[in-house]
Amino acid sequence: MKSTAMRITALVATAATAVALAGCTTTGAASESEGTIALLLPESQTARYEAFDRPIFEERVAALGDFDVLYSNADQDAAKQQQQAEAALTAGAEVLVLDPVDAQAAVSIVETANAEGIPVVSYDRLVAGGELAYYISFDNEQVGVLQGETLVAALDADGATGGILMVNGSPTDGNAALFKAGAHSVIDDSGYTVLAEFDTPDWSPENAQQWVAGQLTQFEGQISAIYAANDGTGGGAIAALKAANVSPLPLVTGQDAELAGIQRIVAGDQFMTIYKAIRAEAELAAEIAVALLRGETVEGDTTVDGTPSTLLTPVVVTVDNILDTVVADGFYTAEQICTAEYADACAAAGIQ
């Protein structure tokens, strides 16, 4: 019987070191590997990648057979990701699962892999070119639509008369443009004025905080809501509001259902987030990568730019449905959310 052990190697920048490391293992008994898969993730500013995507992907690959998995995180550096991809190819990667730092810059990674006959799965963010074997993500424009619709409905219910600040995602992330387009498709027809907007370099909460802080004086008393593209930028916006002693806080959106974002929602500091079933996304990516490595044909539910694709469905999370979404799916437990600091707020929200 074939072992289900999986070797996991953290790639470094140079190909020579990657070759030396390729045989290292962190789990399981030694056995002949079926092949090597590289998982290339873009950054760690967003908590999901290290907390969920990586371990879920690795666990699913391990369940499917005996494979070497080469892992690297580019820390929001496109040049570093290029080096990591080249190192993975040199180390013998037979499939690349690539979540690009920069959708345009990553085209060269795909083209290099294509030249060697190595299939590339575009994961979560779509690479802007090259021959992709598969694309797995969410309906990212719909993410922005859901954020915008939920925000506008709440403003209408509150009888708000002020405007909206828009804190968008990184200008190098193709998904950020889709989030923004979806949000604008709702907000622009809502009757609420976009006071100012900002594309946040590197998805940095600190950059978001600094920008929002600068807008608070300029638009004092005029801000009814802050559209934040994800929970990190939303957290930065809320930090700026609290530092300026703004009360009551305007409505603030988010995305990714980070634990800190869910806790801010429980506490009443953040209005909503978007939950994306990362387990389904990461497990499917693992299954597709293994199928490609084994030479099997893969088919998508749809196509995006001619690439077989699966686009999963995003879900709105507010304080009213935390139990029915992230807790019901096992993404977090009530105990993880309801630490001592949030115990009273959890009790008030019926989360236990």
N, C-alpha and C positions, 0 to 999 in steps of 0.2 A: 504494500500500500504506500502511495506517495505521501511523504511528509507534508504537512501544511505550514511548515516553518517559513518565516519571511525574514530576509535580511534587510535591514534599514540602514542606509549610509547617508550621513550628512555631507553634501558636496562642499568643497572649498573652491576658491576662485580659479586655481590652476588645474589644468588637465592632468598634469603629472601626479599631483597629489590625489586627484580623484581616482586615477587608475590604481594607485597604491591602496586606496581605501575601499575599492569596489567590493572586495571580498569580506569586509568586516561585517559582523552580525551583532544584533542586539537582542535577538530572541530566537529560540528554537534550536534544534539539533542540526548538525551539518548534513546536507544531502545535496544531490545534484539539482540545480535550479532549472526551472523551465525557461527562464529568461529574465530580462531586466527592464523595469519601467522607471522612468524619471518623473517625479512630481515637482513642478516648478511653480511655487506660489509667489505672489508679488510683494507682500509687505506685512508688517506686524502692527501697524497703527490700528487696524481693524482687528478686534479680538478674535473674530470667528476663525481666522486661518489656522492659528496654532492651537486654539481650543477645540475646534470641531473638524474643519476640513481635513487637516493632516491625519489626525488619529483615526477618523472614520474611514478615510480612503485606505489607510494602511491596514486596518482591521479587515476590511472587505477583501482586499487583495489576498491577505493571509488565509482567509476562508476559502478562497477559490483555488489555491494551489501553492506551489513552492516557487517563489519569485524573489529576485533581488529588487528592492525599491530604493532608488537614489532620490533623496529629498534635499531641496534647497529653498531658501527664502531670500528674495532679492532686496529686502529692506527698502523698497520704493526706488531702486536704482536700476534703470534700464540697461546701462552698460554692464553692471554686475550680473543681471539676469542673462545677458548675452554670454558672458563668460561661464556662468553656471550651466547654460544649455550646451555650450561647446564641451565643457568638462564632462557632462553626462553622456554626450555622444562618444567622446573618447573613451569613457569608462565602459562602453558597451550597451548603452540604453537602446532598446529596440522599439520603444514607444515613448513619446513625450506627452505628458499631460501638463499643459501650459496655461497658466493664468497670468496674462501679460501685465507688466508694469505700465507699458506704453504700447497701445494698440498698433501704432504705426511702426515703432522701432522693432517690435517683435516679429514683423514680417520677415526680417532677415533670419531670425531663428527658424521659422517655418521653412524658408527657402533652403537653408543649410540642411535641415533634416530631410526635406524632399529630395535633395541632390543625393542623399545617401540611402534613399528608399525607406526612411523611417517615418511612420505615420505620426501625426500630431493631433491630439485632442485639445481643442480650445475650451478651457474650463472657466466658467463663470463670466469672464470677459471675452468678447470676440476679438480675435486678432484681425487686423484690417486687410490682410491679404495672404497670399500663399495658398497652397493646396492643403486644406484641412480635411482630416479624416472624419471628424465629428465635432459638434459644438453642443455643450451642455450648459444651460443657465436657467434663468427665470425670464418671464416676459418683463423686461426691464423698463420699457416705456409704460407698461401697465403699473409698475411700482410707483412711478411718478404720478400717474393718474389717480391711483388709490390715495396717495399722500395728499394730493390736491383736493380731491373730492371730500375726504374726511375732514380736512382743515376748513374748507369753505363751508361745509354743512355746519360745523361747530361755530364758526364765526356768525353765520346766519342765525343760528339758534340763540347766540348771545346778543344779537342785535349790534354787532361791532360796527364801528364807523371809521376805524383807523386803517392803516395800510399794512403791507407785508414786506419783511426783509427776506431775501432768498439767499441762503447759504448752500451753494451747490457743491458738487464733488470735484474731484481732481480733473483738471483740463486734459490730462494725458490718459484718462480712463474712459474708454468708449461707452461704458455703461452709464457714466455720470451724465453724458450728453443725452442719453435716453431718459434717465430719471428727470432731467431738467425739462426736456421736451414734453414729457407726459404731464408734469406739474404745470407747466405753462399752458398746456391745452385746456386746463380747467381754470386756473387762476386768471388768465387773461380775459376770460369771458364772465368772470364772477362779479365784476363791479368793484372789487378791491384793488387798490393801487399797489403796484410793486414799487416800494420806496427806493430800493437799491438792491443790487445783487452782486454776488462774489463767487468766483470759481476757486475753491479752496485748494491750494497747492498741496499735493501729497496726502489729501484727505486729513490734514493735520488738525486736531482739536485746538491746538495752540494758535494756529493761523486763523481758524474760525473765531476763536475768542477775541483775538486782537482786532479783527475786522468788525465784529459786532460791537465791541467796546467803542470803536470810533464812530459808529452810527448812532449810538444812544444819545449823544449830545446833539447831533445834527437833527435827529427826528424825535426829540424828547416829546412824550405825550402823544405821539402819532402811531406807535407800533402796536397793532393788535395781535400780530402773529409773526413767528419766524419759521419759514420753511427751511428745515435743515435736511440735507439729503441722506444723512445716516446718523446713527446714534452718537458717533464720535464727534461730528460737527455740532450735533444738537447739544451734547454735553459742554462743548466749548462755548456755545451761545448762552447756555444757562449759567455757566460760570461768569460770563461777562455781565449778565443781568443781575446776578446776585452781588457781584463786586460793586455794581453801581446802585445797589439797594433799590432796584426796580420792584414795585409792588402795586398791584398783583402782577405776577409774571404773565406775559403774553403766551398764547398757545405756541408750543414748539413741537415740530414733527421729528421723526427719526426713521431709521431703517436698520435691519439686521437683528433686532431683538437681542441686543447684548444684555448681559445680566445687569450692568449698571444702568442701561436705558430702561429696562423693566422696573428696576427699583425706583428710578426717577418718576416713572409713570405712577407707581403705587403711591409715592410721596406727593404726587400732584405737581411736580416740577416740569415734567414732560407730558405732552398730551397723548402722543401715539407713536407707534413704531410699525415697521413692516416685518413680519415674520416670514422667513424663507426656509423651507424645509431642507436644511443643509445636509442632513443625513441622506435623504433621497438623492440629492445632487451628487454628493461625494461617492456614495455607493454605486450609483449608475456610472460615474466616471471610472471607477475601478473595474466594473464589469465590462465596459466598453474597451478599456485599455487591455484587459486580459484577452478579450475576444480578438482584438486586432493583433496582439502578440501571437496568438495561436493561429492566425491566418483566416479567421472566420469573417464572414460578411456581416457588417452592421448596418442597420437601417434606422432612421429617425422617425419621430412622429410627424415631423415637418421638415422643411429646409429653410436655411437662412443663407442668402447669397450663394445658393447652390450647394451648401454643405448639409449633410444629414444632421438633424438637430432634435433636441428635446428641450422644450421650454416649460419649466414647472410653474405652478401658480402661486403668486405671493398672497399673503393674508394680512389684513389690518389687525393690529392689536391695540386695544385701549384698556383702561383699568377694568372695564366690564367683562372682558373675555380672556383674561390672562389664564384662568384655570382651564378654559376650553381650548386653548391653543398651545402655548409653550409648555404648560404643565401637563396637559393631556398627552402631548406627544413625547414626553420624557426629555424635552430639551433642557428644562430645569425642574427641580422639585420645589414645592412650596417652602421647604426648609432653606434651600439655597437663596430664595428670594427674600424670605422673611427673617433676616438676621435681626439682632437686637435693635439696631437703629430703625428698622422698618416694621417692627412687630405691631405697633399700634396702628400704623397705616394699613397693614395687611388685615388686621382684625376689622377695621372699618370697611375695608373693601370685600370682606368675606373670603379672603385667601388664607387657607390653612390646610 
